[in-house]
Amino acid sequence: MYISAKVDYAVRALCSLADADTALTAEALAISQGLPAKFLESILNDMRRAGLLTSQRGPDGGYRLGRPAAEITVADVIRPLDGPLAEIRGLRPEAANYEGAAENLQAVWVAVRASLRSVLDEVTIAGIVSGDLPANVRSLTSDPEAWKSR
């Protein structure tokens, strides 16, 4: 799975907001995570349109989480910024059709999506900030093979 800079920066900004528990400007968020401010501003606007953030102008202005950090999953961030978790040539896995020797490939793509969901739909921004990750995620990361590049 490819995780775009847009998603990585968005999750990092949301973590900073969850940790701050107060409104933060785009500039403050960019500085806190070492991110490019102009690119982050665009991402923050996309997240605001998706309902993940609210914004307020003025001297006490900035961005706030649109709902509690415990209710925002990583998948909630990915979908509005980059689209579905798993696509095959622009199709959702259940819509891909194969014939002959590849007829069972659709089941593989559906399983890949289910696997992604089992992590990304379960890990919340609050969990990332606190380090309290779901048991299935801790189990996956406890395997030394998970940390090796292939």
LINPEZI-V938756 format. One record per helix or strand. SS is the DSSP state (hx for helix, st for strand). FROM is the first residue (numbers start at 1). TO is the last residue. If there is no record, write none. Layout:
ss/from/to
SS/FROM/TO
SS/FROM/TO
This chain:
ss/from/to
hx/5/20
st/24/24
hx/26/33
hx/37/49
st/53/56
st/62/65
hx/69/71
st/73/73
hx/74/82
st/87/88
st/91/92
hx/93/95
hx/100/102
hx/105/120
st/124/124
hx/125/130
hx/135/142
hx/144/147
